[in-house]
Amino acid sequence: MYSKTAKFLFSLIGLIAVAIAIAYSPEANLPFALLFGAVIGGTWTPEMAIFRRGLSTKLEKVPYRVSKWADWTQDVNVNKFKKARTYAGAMSLPKPTNLIYQIRDYERMGGIYMDIPVRVPLTGKGRFGSAPLRGYEEKRKILIKKNAINQVRHAVEIQDSKMSKQVLQKPEVQMALMERGYEDLKDWFTRYLAIQPYLAIMQGYSDNLTHPTFGLNLTPKSHPNIYVAGSGKVAFGGTFNSAYETAVATALATLNNASTQGMTFKRLMNMVYLAALNKIEPIVVDNKQLVLIILDHVQAFQLKQDSEYQTYLKDAGIRGNENLIFTGRLEGTYIEGAYIVIDETKPAARISGDAGYDTDLGYTVQYGRTDYMAMDREDGARRPAVVVGAGAVTCGYGSPLSFESEKADYSAFLGDAADMIIGYERADIIDSDNYFGLGANTFYGNFSSFLYFTYGTESISAY
């Protein structure tokens, strides 16, 4: 004869069996957890769609656009996740590592700040004939490019309790959903790092250097070479200050008409001309000396509708089906001495009153959205064409991407984390030692990039 305890246990087991049978019955309408009057689990619960529905055991990833700088960033470049379609054609540019000047001396020397010496070419008149040289020697002038680094970290929760694991009844789904987070974190870092060169060019620094609490006390500063369609170059007096930021915002505020201030073939030619005036050093692409012009999907769309550009393609393009009019290809083409890249993730500028402008930051001009990791396409209307040449960005590299795992509560909690120490800065050149008489630590120039702003929204006249 069974004891009362045994009878109770068998009754309990029977109740659970009946409850499970009801829960899995097609006619059952009640969630499994309600049979017991409580919700079990944490990260994964019976209330989730994956529990209520019989999903395929093949887990897919959401497609996400990755900035084109990911192709030029060698430290982290993970292609496990589905690649997004480019705007027009495949990327054919070889990885030009000379666009980003990468500094690995941090690994050897330590520290978080570094000065990169830049030697000024000799400019003296020279001496002729028997004229003596002694006493006429030219002193070398050394200018400085600066760089700083800071830590970037991110983590993913794998499991918050063992009950989360228990509610996932299919082993295949359980393994897919609760796989370790290394690949997700590498994908996150790939997308994060690919945006930082844009931020460096537009605001001077990657955002891990300017964070108001955990950064390095560096304040964003707009590019000294900014051109705005319809109003020309924003005057820069040699000092990065609030007055200059106000001048940039004032110029950007004049952008309001896509038909007159959008991207055109003439403006593209202006950029190539301005690249020469700003001493932008070309890079070698397919044995050609070219500057890079990075447009976005809206600017590319506007350019293709420009009648002057269409005439250019008719007159200069090859005949037949491979003509760019028929292929629709724009990225990877050579136009007026420039190599065209299309990148939908390229940040736009925002000023007070614009959608996506974060007033909490306190910046007069904001480049990109603060939630850019969740926005894989830029939707701002004040769009810069980014013109870059050799050495446009300095990248300080303090440590590679590394991973750590954490267990807590006797292994009930599982999490994975990744971190690296890195920093991106625009390649502004500083006269730290007052060689040119303008004062120590004054701005000397930027000869590797500039921004040309046009206006355009994502809306089209008819669908």
C-alpha positions in Angstrom: 0.0 0.0 0.0 1.4 3.3 -1.1 2.1 6.0 1.5 0.3 9.3 1.4 3.5 10.9 0.1 3.7 8.5 -2.8 0.0 9.0 -3.6 0.6 12.8 -3.6 3.6 12.5 -6.0 1.8 10.3 -8.4 -1.3 12.6 -8.4 1.0 15.6 -9.0 2.7 13.9 -11.9 -0.6 12.9 -13.3 -1.8 16.5 -13.1 1.3 17.8 -14.8 0.9 15.2 -17.6 -2.7 16.2 -18.1 -1.8 19.9 -18.2 0.9 19.3 -20.7 -1.4 17.3 -22.9 -4.0 20.0 -22.8 -1.4 22.7 -23.5 -0.2 20.9 -26.6 -3.7 20.0 -27.8 -4.8 21.9 -30.9 -8.1 22.7 -29.2 -6.4 24.2 -26.2 -6.8 28.0 -26.0 -5.3 28.6 -22.6 -1.5 29.4 -22.3 0.4 26.7 -20.6 1.4 29.0 -17.7 -2.1 29.8 -16.8 -2.8 26.2 -15.9 -0.5 26.8 -13.0 -1.6 30.3 -12.3 1.9 31.8 -12.9 4.3 32.7 -15.7 7.5 30.8 -15.5 10.9 31.6 -17.1 12.4 35.0 -17.7 14.1 35.8 -21.0 12.2 33.1 -22.7 8.6 32.6 -21.4 5.5 30.7 -22.5 3.9 34.0 -23.5 6.4 34.5 -26.4 5.4 33.8 -30.0 8.0 31.1 -30.4 6.3 29.1 -27.7 2.8 29.6 -28.9 3.5 28.8 -32.5 5.4 25.9 -34.1 8.1 27.9 -35.8 10.7 26.4 -38.2 13.8 25.2 -36.4 15.9 27.2 -38.9 16.6 30.5 -37.2 17.2 33.4 -39.6 18.7 36.8 -39.0 17.2 40.1 -39.9 19.0 41.7 -42.9 20.9 44.8 -41.9 22.8 47.3 -43.9 26.4 47.8 -43.0 28.4 51.0 -43.7 30.8 50.8 -46.6 33.6 51.7 -44.1 33.2 48.1 -42.9 35.0 47.1 -46.2 37.9 49.3 -45.2 38.1 48.3 -41.5 40.3 45.3 -41.1 40.2 44.7 -37.4 36.6 43.5 -37.3 34.8 42.6 -40.5 32.3 39.8 -40.0 30.1 38.7 -42.9 28.1 35.9 -41.2 24.9 37.9 -41.4 23.0 38.4 -44.6 24.5 41.3 -46.6 22.1 44.0 -47.8 21.8 45.0 -51.4 23.9 47.9 -52.4 22.3 50.9 -54.1 23.7 50.2 -57.6 26.1 47.4 -58.3 28.7 45.5 -56.3 31.5 47.1 -54.4 34.6 46.8 -56.7 37.0 49.1 -54.8 39.9 47.1 -53.3 40.3 47.7 -49.6 42.3 51.0 -49.6 43.9 50.9 -46.2 45.5 54.3 -46.8 42.1 56.0 -46.3 42.5 55.3 -42.6 45.9 55.8 -40.9 46.0 53.1 -38.3 48.2 53.5 -35.2 49.1 50.3 -33.4 51.8 51.8 -31.2 49.4 52.0 -28.3 49.8 48.3 -27.9 53.5 48.8 -27.3 53.7 52.2 -25.7 50.5 52.3 -23.7 48.6 55.6 -22.9 45.4 56.9 -24.3 46.7 60.0 -26.2 49.2 60.2 -29.0 50.7 62.9 -31.2 51.5 61.9 -34.8 54.3 64.1 -36.2 53.7 65.6 -39.7 56.8 67.1 -41.4 56.2 70.3 -43.5 58.0 70.3 -46.9 60.9 72.7 -47.3 59.8 75.9 -48.8 62.8 78.2 -48.8 64.1 79.9 -52.0 67.5 78.2 -52.1 70.9 79.7 -52.9 72.5 80.1 -56.3 76.0 80.1 -57.7 78.7 80.9 -55.1 76.4 82.3 -52.5 77.2 80.8 -49.1 74.7 78.4 -47.4 75.9 78.8 -43.9 73.4 80.9 -42.0 70.7 80.3 -44.6 69.7 76.8 -43.5 65.9 76.2 -43.4 64.6 75.0 -40.1 62.4 71.9 -40.2 58.8 72.5 -39.2 56.9 69.7 -37.5 53.1 69.8 -37.2 50.9 67.4 -35.3 48.0 65.1 -35.9 46.4 64.0 -32.6 44.7 60.7 -31.7 43.1 59.3 -28.6 41.6 55.9 -27.7 38.9 54.7 -25.3 37.2 51.4 -24.5 34.1 50.2 -26.3 32.0 47.4 -24.7 28.8 45.6 -25.4 27.2 42.4 -24.0 24.4 40.1 -24.8 22.2 38.1 -22.3 22.1 34.4 -23.2 20.0 33.2 -20.3 18.5 34.8 -17.2 17.4 31.7 -15.5 17.3 27.9 -16.2 13.5 28.2 -16.4 14.0 30.2 -19.6 15.8 27.2 -21.1 13.1 24.8 -19.8 10.2 26.5 -21.6 11.8 26.0 -25.0 10.7 22.5 -25.7 12.3 22.0 -29.1 16.1 21.4 -28.7 16.9 22.9 -32.2 15.2 26.2 -31.4 16.6 26.2 -27.9 20.2 25.9 -29.3 19.6 28.5 -32.0 18.1 31.1 -29.6 20.5 30.4 -26.8 23.8 30.0 -28.7 26.7 31.9 -27.3 26.8 35.6 -28.3 30.2 35.8 -30.0 28.8 36.1 -33.5 26.2 38.6 -32.6 28.8 40.7 -30.8 31.2 40.6 -33.7 28.4 41.7 -36.0 27.6 44.5 -33.6 31.2 45.7 -33.5 31.5 45.5 -37.3 28.5 47.8 -37.7 29.6 50.1 -34.9 33.2 50.5 -36.1 32.1 51.1 -39.6 30.1 54.2 -38.6 33.0 55.8 -36.6 35.1 57.0 -39.5 32.0 59.1 -40.7 31.6 60.5 -37.2 35.3 61.3 -37.0 35.2 63.2 -40.3 32.0 65.1 -39.5 32.4 65.8 -35.8 36.2 65.3 -35.3 36.0 62.1 -33.1 34.4 58.8 -32.8 31.6 58.8 -30.2 33.4 56.8 -27.6 35.8 59.8 -27.3 33.1 62.4 -26.9 30.7 60.6 -24.6 29.7 63.2 -21.9 30.2 60.8 -19.0 32.6 58.1 -20.1 34.4 59.7 -22.9 37.7 61.7 -22.9 36.3 65.2 -22.4 36.6 65.8 -26.1 33.9 68.0 -27.7 32.5 67.4 -31.2 33.8 70.0 -33.7 32.4 70.4 -37.2 34.7 70.0 -40.2 36.7 73.1 -41.1 36.0 72.5 -44.8 32.2 72.6 -45.2 30.4 73.6 -48.4 26.6 74.1 -48.6 24.7 73.9 -51.8 23.5 77.4 -52.7 25.5 79.3 -50.1 29.1 78.2 -50.6 31.8 77.6 -48.0 31.2 78.2 -44.3 33.8 80.7 -43.2 36.2 79.1 -40.7 38.4 81.5 -38.7 40.9 78.9 -37.5 39.3 78.2 -34.2 36.8 75.4 -33.3 34.3 77.3 -31.1 30.6 77.9 -30.6 30.7 80.8 -33.1 31.8 78.4 -35.9 29.2 75.8 -34.9 26.5 78.5 -35.1 27.8 79.5 -38.6 27.6 75.9 -39.7 24.0 75.6 -38.4 23.0 78.9 -40.0 24.3 77.7 -43.4 22.6 74.3 -43.0 19.3 76.0 -42.2 19.3 77.4 -45.7 18.9 73.9 -47.1 15.2 73.4 -47.8 14.6 72.8 -51.5 15.5 69.4 -53.1 15.0 70.7 -56.7 17.5 73.6 -56.4 19.8 72.3 -53.6 19.9 68.6 -54.4 22.8 66.6 -55.9 23.6 67.5 -59.5 26.4 66.7 -62.0 27.7 70.3 -61.8 28.0 69.9 -58.0 29.9 66.7 -58.5 32.3 68.5 -60.8 32.6 71.2 -58.2 33.7 68.6 -55.6 36.5 67.4 -57.8 37.7 70.9 -58.3 37.4 71.7 -54.6 39.4 68.5 -53.8 42.3 70.1 -55.7 41.9 73.4 -54.0 41.9 71.7 -50.6 45.0 69.6 -51.5 43.2 66.3 -51.1 45.7 63.6 -51.9 44.2 61.0 -54.2 44.4 57.3 -53.6 45.2 54.6 -56.3 42.1 52.8 -57.6 42.7 50.4 -60.5 46.0 52.2 -61.3 44.2 55.6 -61.4 44.8 58.5 -59.0 41.3 59.4 -57.7 39.6 61.0 -54.8 36.6 59.2 -53.3 33.2 60.8 -53.2 30.7 59.1 -50.9 27.1 59.7 -51.7 23.9 58.2 -50.2 20.9 56.7 -51.8 19.0 60.0 -52.0 21.9 61.9 -53.6 22.4 59.1 -56.1 18.8 59.1 -57.0 18.9 62.9 -57.5 22.0 62.7 -59.6 20.6 60.1 -61.9 17.6 62.4 -62.7 19.9 65.3 -63.5 19.8 66.1 -67.3 23.4 67.1 -67.4 24.4 63.8 -65.9 22.3 61.9 -68.3 23.9 63.8 -71.2 27.3 62.9 -69.8 26.4 59.2 -69.8 25.2 59.4 -73.4 28.2 61.2 -74.7 31.0 59.5 -72.6 29.6 56.1 -71.8 30.0 53.0 -73.9 27.3 52.1 -76.3 24.9 49.2 -75.8 23.4 47.4 -72.9 26.5 48.1 -70.7 25.9 51.8 -70.7 25.3 53.1 -67.2 21.9 54.4 -68.3 20.7 50.8 -68.8 22.7 49.1 -66.0 21.7 51.8 -63.4 25.1 51.4 -61.9 26.6 54.4 -60.2 28.8 53.0 -57.4 32.2 52.0 -58.6 32.2 54.4 -61.5 34.7 57.1 -62.4 33.3 60.6 -62.9 35.4 63.6 -63.5 38.4 62.2 -61.7 36.5 60.8 -58.7 35.5 57.3 -57.6 31.8 57.1 -56.6 30.7 55.1 -53.5 27.1 54.9 -52.4 26.4 54.3 -48.7 22.9 54.5 -47.3 24.2 54.5 -43.7 26.2 57.8 -44.1 25.0 60.1 -41.4 23.2 63.4 -42.1 23.5 66.7 -40.2 20.7 67.8 -37.9 20.0 71.2 -36.4 17.5 72.3 -33.8 14.0 71.5 -35.0 14.9 68.7 -37.3 13.4 65.2 -36.7 15.9 63.0 -34.8 17.7 66.0 -33.3 18.6 65.2 -29.6 18.3 68.3 -27.5 19.8 66.6 -24.5 23.2 66.5 -26.2 23.5 70.2 -26.2 25.3 70.3 -29.6 24.5 73.1 -32.1 25.0 70.7 -35.0 24.4 67.0 -34.5 25.8 64.5 -37.0 23.8 61.3 -37.3 21.1 60.1 -34.9 22.0 59.0 -31.4 20.2 55.7 -32.0 22.2 55.0 -35.2 22.8 51.4 -34.3 19.1 50.8 -34.6 18.8 52.9 -37.9 20.5 51.1 -40.8 19.6 53.8 -43.2 20.0 57.6 -42.8 16.7 59.5 -43.1 17.9 63.1 -42.5 17.5 65.7 -45.2 20.7 67.7 -44.8 23.0 65.2 -46.5 26.8 65.6 -46.9 28.7 64.2 -49.8 31.9 63.1 -48.1 35.0 63.7 -50.2 38.1 61.9 -48.9 41.6 61.2 -49.8 44.6 59.5 -48.3 44.9 59.6 -44.5 41.5 61.2 -43.9 41.1 59.5 -40.5 43.6 58.4 -37.9 42.7 55.3 -36.0 44.3 54.5 -32.7 44.3 50.8 -31.9 44.9 49.9 -28.3 43.6 46.3 -28.1 41.9 43.8 -30.4 38.3 42.6 -30.0 38.2 40.2 -27.1 35.4 38.3 -25.4 34.5 37.4 -21.9 31.7 35.3 -20.5 29.9 35.6 -17.2 28.0 33.2 -15.0 26.0 34.1 -12.0 23.5 32.8 -9.6 25.0 29.3 -9.8 25.0 29.4 -13.6 21.4 30.3 -13.8 22.5 33.6 -15.6 24.7 33.4 -18.7 26.0 36.3 -20.6 28.7 37.1 -23.2 30.6 40.4 -23.6 33.1 41.9 -26.0 35.3 44.9 -25.8 38.1 46.7 -27.6 40.1 49.8 -27.1 40.1 52.1 -30.2 39.6 55.6 -31.3 39.0 57.5 -34.6 39.9 61.2 -35.2 39.7 63.5 -38.2 43.1 64.2 -39.6 43.3 67.8 -38.7 46.8 69.2 -38.5 47.8 71.3 -35.5 50.7 73.7 -35.2 51.6 72.7 -31.6 54.9 74.6 -31.5 53.8 77.9 -33.1 56.0 77.5 -36.2 53.7 79.8 -38.2 53.2 82.5 -35.6 49.5 81.9 -35.0 49.9 80.7 -31.4 50.7 77.3 -30.0 48.2 74.4 -30.6 46.4 76.3 -33.3 44.7 74.7 -36.3 46.9 74.6 -39.4 44.7 72.8 -41.9 42.9 69.7 -43.1 44.1 68.4 -46.5 42.4 65.0 -46.6 38.6 65.5 -46.6 35.8 67.9 -46.9 32.0 67.9 -46.7 29.6 69.2 -49.4 26.0 69.4 -48.2 22.9 69.0 -50.4 19.3 68.7 -49.5 17.0 65.7 -50.2 14.3 63.7 -48.5 13.4 60.0 -49.1 10.0 60.8 -50.6 9.4 60.5 -54.3 6.6 62.1 -56.3 4.8 58.9 -57.2 5.0 55.2 -56.3 
